């Protein structure tokens, strides 16, 4: 098995999931006729971020690892606040 091809597939999958969040945000905003960030945006951010984080570790790219790692903290924190707000309702 060629692990380089496998990891390229993982990297492209992560990038696709990460990019989906922009499509979701755009469609949601168009539907509501105002700028809105739906919860799915944050889930795709985490899914894409985790996948790209794994790919960055495999590639041993410290800049990419730090960038994705920091992003994961931010995305998780946003989901935490969303869930906390829903619980308080």
Protein Blocks (a to p, Z undefined) as FASTA:
>chain_A
ZZklmmmmmmmmmmmmmmmmmmmmmmmmmmnopacddfklmmmmmmmmmmmmmmmmmnop
aklmmmmmmmmmmmmmmmmmmmmmmmmZZ
